[in-house]
Amino acid sequence: MIVTEAEKIDGSSLTIALLSMDGKLLGTAPVKPVGTSGAHFSASFTPPSVPFKLMLKGKTKKGNQFERNSHSVAKPSNVLIRVAYAKEEYTVPVKGNGFVMFIVHNNGPTEVFDIDVKDTEKFQPTLTRSTITVRKGRTSFFSVSFKAKSPAYPGGTNAVLVTVTGKTSKTTAGHVVTLMVT
């Protein structure tokens, strides 16, 4: 996750709370910094079997408590997609390529998934393949290269949605990555 105004936050104080739709606490997980930018964080937890929202809790560097609630609802799924690796901390050089490797985990029956990356205003994606087979209880990887579209200006960012959809089950999982032109 990317935390805005991260320079004002005490990164060691962050936790994620998993809340049911009626606001009951389902679990918590510590949040750890990722990379060197100071704005990227990660949390690992076993998702609940019911729809839930996330609440980021922590302290500012001045010692004030804060909470940020997610607006979207996470729904249980047999399929999960996450970033395994992002070259240069999610950046794309003006005249070069960025690279993100994704991991797909499947708890449902073995299935072939279609991979889709939405073309964005600032980045042109190139897939290494258009489908991926993921066996039950297993994980598979795929990667996407991104090229900055012209004219590209350093500092420009854009959110990119990457989805996988089961050919048989029609189950869809997605992940948004925010890329920045450098």
N, C-alpha and C positions, 0 to 999 in steps of 0.2 A: 504494500500500500504506500501511497505517497501522502505525506502529511504536509499541508501548506503551513507556512510560517514556522517550519521546524526549528529554525534558529532560536525561537523563543521558548522551546519546549525542553524540559529535562527528559531526554530520551530514556534514561534508566527507570523512570517512574511509570512508563506506559504499560497498560494492560488492555486486553479486549474482553468485553463481557458479551456473552451470547444471550439474547433475550427472546422469550416467546412472544407471540403476537399480542398477548395481554400484559406484557411487561415483566413477566416472571424470569428470574435469573436461571439459565440453563447450564451455565458454565463460564469459566474464565480461562484466559491464557496470557502468558507474558508476551510482550512485544519486544523484538530485538532489532537493532539497526542493521541495515544491509548496505554494503558498499561504503563509499567515502563521501557521498554528497551531503549526508546528514538529513535528507528528506525521504529516503526509502526505508521502510520498516517491514518486518515479516512476523507473523504469528502462526504457530502450528497448533491445531486442535482437531479432535474428532467431532465432526459436525453432528448435531442432533438429528433425530429421525422426524422432526416436525419443522415446519417453516420457522425461520428466526431472523432477527436483525442483529446488527453489531453495534456496540457502543465502545468507542475509544475513550479511556479514562487516563488521566495523568496529572502532572503538575507542570506549571510554567517554570522557567528558571528563577522567577521571583517568588516561587513557592505557592502560587495560586492554583487551586484545583480547577480542572476543566473536564468537560464531557463533550464528545461529538457523536451524534447518532447517525447511523446510515439511513438513507431514505428508501433504499430498496430492500426487498425481502429475499432472503436466501431460502430456496426450497430444496429438500432432500432429493438426491439424484444418484443413480448408479454410476454416473460418469462425472469425472472431474478433470479439468484442464488447468494447468498452472505453468508458470515460467520456470524452466530448469536452469537457464543461463541467458544473460543479456550482455552482449559485447559492449564494453565501454559504458556501463550503467545506463542503458536505454538511450544512447545518443546515436545520431546519424550525421556523419560529416557532410558538409555542403556538397563536396564532389566525391563522395564515397558511399559505402554501404554500411548499414547497421545490420545486426544479426541477433535474432532471438530464437532460442530453442525452447520448445514447449514439451511438457510431459502430459500424457493422457492416461488416467487410471480408470479401469472399468471393473465394477463389482457385479455387473449384470452378465448375461450370457455373452460368449465370444461374438464379436460383431465387427463389421467394416463400417468405419465412420468417414463421411465426407468432411473435408476441411475447407473452411471458407475464411478469407481475410477481406474485410471491407476496405476498398480503396478509399483513401482519405484525401483531403484538400492538400496536404503537405507531403505525403509519402506514397510511393509506389511499391506495393508488396510483391515479392516473388516467392512462391511456394516451392519446396523441394519435391513435394508430391501432393496429389489432390485427395488421396484417401489414405487411411491408416487402419490396420487390423489390430484390435486389442483383445486378447484372450481374457476370459473370466478371471478376476482376481489379479490381473497383471497390469503392467505399465508399458507404454510405447512412447517413442519420441518422434517429433518432426520439427523442422526449423523453417523460419521465414527470414528472407533478406529484405531490407527496406532501403530504398533509394530516395533521397530528398528530391522533390519536384522543383523545377525551375519556375519562378525565381525563389530560391530558398535563402532565408536570412537566419544567421546564428541567433539562438535564443527562442526561435519559434517552436511551439509544441503542438501536438495533436494526439488525441486518444484514438487508438486503433483497436477494433473489436475482432477477435479471433474466435471462431466457433467450430465445434465438431458436432455432426448430426448422424445418429445411427441410421443406416440404410433400412434396417428391419424395424427396430423399435421406434424410430423417429425421435429418440431422446436427444436433446440438445444441451450442450454445456458451452459456456463462453467465458472468455477472459479478456479484460481490457488492459492494454499496455499504453502508457503515455510516453511518447518518444519526443526527443528534443533535437533540433538541428544545432550542430556545433561547427 
